[in-house]
C-alpha cells in the first residue's frame, strides 16, 4: 500500500496484513485501510523547526513538514503527509489532537522516545487551530528522525518486498550523553542518539541516515560489522564495507551533495567529501581484492556509481535503488573473500546484475586503485 496524503487507522476496521517473500523475523505489522467512500476532513499542517548544519559548522533554522508523524484525535489516527498536511476520517471535530514521534511505514517502523520514557515524544495540538509549528529542539529533533525514516521508507518500497519485522526504538533527548555518541545496536535493535550540547545529532541528517544505513543492513541485508575504530584508514573488509556503505547511504538519501556533515561540541565540525576521497584511501593494504581497505574507497566508488548530477565525467548514472538492490542481497547466495558482507561481495553481485558494464566498473575501481583482479574472472552468480 502506498503512503497517501494520510494513512487512516480506525479502531474496529479489519486489518490488511501484507505478506512477503523474505523475512519476517516476527510477523510484519498490519495496516488498515479507509473505507472506499470515506470522507476526509482536513485538520491543518504540522511543521517543526530543524537545526540544519551548514557547510561551515553553523546552524540554520528552517521549517520542515513533520512527514510521517502520527497524529491522534480520540480514537482516530492519521499520518502527516510529505507536505505537512493532516486530515482525519469523518467530520471536523473540536477535540484536541496529539502529534507523536512515531512512524508506521510499510518498510520502516520506529518510535522516538526520551532516554527512559516508555512512549514516544508527544505534543498536544490545541483544538480550533489549523496549524502547529513545533519549535522546542527535543520534539523537533524527534520529528526530524521520523521524517528521515519516512524518506527511507518511501525509497525501500521499490527495493524490498517485505515489511520490517521489528519496530525500531530510538532514544533521544537534549543533554543525553550516550556511551557510543550516536549508534545503532543491532543486538538490542535500539538506536542511541547523542543530545550533548553542540552535538544534537537528531538534527544532523548525515549522522541519522548513516545509522539508518546500519539499520537497513541488519533488517534487510547482511550486517557483519565487527565494530571498532575507523577514520578512513585501512580496516577489516567487513568494517570498511559497512561504514563506507553507511556514509554513502547518508548522503545519497539526504540529497544535499557529497559532503558529510557532523556538528560536534565546542563548535567543531567533522566532515568529509565522498566525491573526493583522500589519496591515502586508495587501494588495499596488501594489494589483493580481499585485503584491508578504507571506508573512503567504498563510499567513493558507491558515490561515483550514483552521482549523475555531478560533473566528474565518469559516465556512471545509476539510481540509489540500483545500489540498494545489490546491498540487500549480499552474501545470501555467495560469500567471497573474508566471511561476511564486504566490498568484494558487492563488486561480484553488481557484476551479476549489470553484466554489460564491466568496463565502467573497471574505470571506477582503477580510479580507486582497487585491484582489478576482482573482475578478472567470471562473477559467481545464481
N, C-alpha and C positions, 0 to 999 in steps of 0.2 A: 504494500500500500504506500503510495507517495504521501509525503507530508504536505498537506494543502495549507490554505490560509489559517486554518485552525483545525486541531485534532480534538474531536469531541469524545468524551467518555462519560456516559450517563449510567448511574447505578441501576442495575437491573437489566441492561441490554446484554444480549448474548455475546460472548467473546468470540473473536475471529482469530484463531491461533494459526500462525504461519509455520509450516514445517520446512526443513531444509535438507540439503544433501550431506553436509558435513556438520561436525559438532552435533548437537549441543552437548556441553558437559553436563548441564542440567537440561531443563526444557526452556525453549525460547519463550520470552514473555508474550502474553496475548495482548492484542489491541482490539478496541471496539469501534465499530463504525456507526456514523449517524444514520438516521432513517433517510431514505432517498428523498422524502418530502419535507425534510427538516427545514425550518426557518431560522436563520441566524440573526441575532441582534447584536450589532457592534457595541463593544464596551469602551473602545478607545485604543490608545497606544501606550506602550511601556518602553522607556529608554533608560539607559544607565550611563553614568559619566566614566569613561575609560581614561586611565592614565597611560597614554601611549608613549613608549620610549622613542626618543628621536635619535638620529644618527650620531649626535654628539653627546649622548648620555643624558640629555634633558628630558623633561616630561611635558607632554602636550595633552591638555584636557579636551576630549572630544566626546560628543554624544553618539551612542550606538544603540540600535534596536536590540532589545533583550530577546533575540531569536532563540527559539527552542524552550524557553522557560515555561513552567506550568503556572496556570492561573486558576484559582478555585473561587467559586461563589456558591456557598452552601454545598449541595451535593454535586453541583456541576463542575466540570473540569474542562479547561481549554488550554491551547498551546499558543504562545506568541509566534506569529509568523515572521518570515525573514525581514519584513519591513517594519516590524514592531507592533502590528495591529492584533487586536484580540476581539473575538466575537463569541457569544455564548449561544447555545441552542435554546430556543424559546424566547419569550417576551423579555423586554427590558425590565430589569429588577433594580430596586433601591437598596439591595443588600450590599454590604461591604465585601470586597474581594481581597484575595491574598496572592501575592506573587512569590513563587517558590523557586529556589535554585535547584531544579530537578529536570532532567532530560529523559524523555520517554521515546527515543528514536527507534527506528527499526533495526539499526545496526549498532547503535551506541546508546546505552542507558547509564546514567550516572546521577549521583546526589552529591552536592557540595555542602559540607557540614562544618561547623566550628570544631575546634580541636577535640572537645569532649562531648559534643552535642549528639543527640540520638535522632534528630530530624533536620532536614535541610534548612539553610538560611531562608528566612521568610520576611516579607514586608507587606503590611496592610495597604490596600488600595481603597481609600475612602469612597463611600457611596456618593453618587452625584457628580463625580469628576470623570472627565473623558480622557485624561492623560495622567501618567505617573512618570515623573522624572526622578531617578534614584541617584543621589549624589554620594551618600556615605561610601567610603572606599571599600569597606569589608563586603557589603552586599553587592556593590558594583563589581568587585573582583570575582565574586561567586558567579554573577550573571555572565561575566566575560568567559569564564571557564565553560559554562553551559553553552554559550554562543559558539565557542570554538568546537565543542563536542558536536553541536548541530551541523557545523560545516563539515566535519569529518563524516558524520552520519550520511549526509547527502552524497558525498563522494563515494562512500563504500557501497551504496546501493547498486552501483554499476560494476562492482568488483567481486563481492562475496554474495552468496545466495542463501545464507543462513543468518538468523538474528543472533546477536550476542547472547550467550547463555547466562552471563552473570552481570549484575549491576555493580558498576564501579563506585567505590566510596572515595571521595576526595575530601581531605582535611585541610581547611584554610581559615585563617583569621589574622587580623593585624597583630603584630608583635609575636607571631607564632614562630618560635625557634625550633625547627625540626632537627633531627640528628643527621640528616642527609642533605640539608639545604632544600632542594626540591627533587623528588624521586618517585618512581613507580615501583612498589614492592609486589612483584608478581606472585609470590607465595601467599601473601595476605590479600591480594587484589585491592590494594589501597594506594592512593596517591597522596603523598605529603607535600604541601606547598608552603614554601617559606613566606612568612609575613613580617620579617625583620624590617626595621625602618630603612628605607632606601632600597630594599630588595623585595618589594611586594610582587612576587612572581605571578600571582593570579592575573596581573595586568600585563605581563610580558608574554606576548604571543609566541615568540621563539621558544621560550622555556616550556610553556604549557604544551605546545604542539610537539616539541621534542619528546616529552614524557608520554603524550598520547601516541607517538610513534612506537614507543616501547610497549604500550598497552596493546596496540594493533598486532605487534609481533606475538605477544602472549596469547591474545584472544583468537586471532585468525591465521597466524603464520607459525613460525618456529622461533622461540625465544631461548637462545642458549648463551646469552650474555653472561660471562663469568664474573662481571663486576671488576672493580679495581680502578686505579688512577689512569687517566688518559687525557692528553693535551696535545694531540696531533703527532706525537712520537710513535714509532713502530710499536705495536702491541699485538697480542694474540689475535689471530684472524677472526675469531668469533666476537671478540670485543670490538675490534676495528669495524667489522661489518655492522654490528648493532648500533654503535654510536654514530657511525657515518650515515647509516640509513636514517636514524632519527634526526640528525642535523638536516639532511636533505628534506625529509618529510615536513619539518617545521617550516622551512622557507617555501617549499612547494605549495603547501596548504595556505600559508599566510598570504601569499600573493603580493608581498611587499618588496621583492627583489632578493638578491643573493646575500645580503648582509644579515648575519645572525646577531641579534642584539639582546644582551642580558644586563640589565641595570643592577648594580650591586651597592652595598653600603658605602657611605662616605664619598658618594659621588663617582665611584668607579664604574667603568663600562667594560664588560667582556664582550668582544666582538670579533668576528672573522668573516671572510668573504668566500662563499662557496665557489664563485666563478674563478677565483684566483688562489688556489691552494699554494702554500709555500713550497719552494723547490725541495726543501728537506723532506717533504712528504711523498716524494716520488719514489716509485719502485718498491721492492720488498727487501727485508733485511738480509736475506741470503740469496737473492736473485732468482728464486723459484716462485711459481704461482701459489704455492702453499705456505710461503714464508710470512713472518710477521710483517704488518703493514700499518700505515696511518689511516685513521678515520677520515682524514682530509682527502686521501686518494679516493676513498669510497664516495664521499659526498661530492667530490669534484666530478667524477665520472657520471654519477646519477644526475647531477645538475646539468651537465652538458647534454645528456640524453633528452632532457625535457625543457631546455631553455630557449625555445624557438623565438621568444620575444627579445632575446639578447642579440648583440651584433658580434658574435665570436666566430661566425663563418665556419662552424664545424659541421654544418649540414644536418644535424640531428634536430628533429622536431616531434618527438613522441609526446604522448599525453602522460599526465601523472598516473592515470588509471593503467596505462601500459606497464609502468614500472611496478605498481602495486599488485597487478595480476601475477607477476613473477614472484614478488616477495611473499605473498600468502601461500605459495606452493613450495617454498624452499625446503629441501630435504625430505619431502613427502614421497618422492619417488627415487631420488638418488642423493647420496651424501658424499661429495668429493672432498679430497684433502682432509684437513683436521675434522674431527667429529663435530657436528653442529652446523648451523646456518652461517655461511661466510660469503665473502665476495666471489670466491671461485665457484661456489654453487650458483650464485646469481648469474655469473657470466655463462655458465653451462646452460642454465634454464632459459636465459634470454635468447641464446642462440637457437634453442629448440622452438621458441615461439616466433622468432624472426630469422628464419633460415637463410634469407637472401641478403642479410645486412652485415655479414662478417667484415666487409671492407670498412664500413663506417665504424663498427665496434673496434676494429683493429686500429683505426685512426685515433679514437679516444683513448684506448689503452696505451698506445705508443706515446701520446702526449703526456700521460701519467707515468710513463716508464714502467708500466706493469708488464711482466714477462709475456711475450706473445705466444709462448709455448702453451698458454691456457686455451688458445683457439687453434692450435696446430692440428689437433685431432678432431675427428667427428664427435660432436657432443653426444652425451648419453641422454637419450630421450625415451619417453614411453614407447 
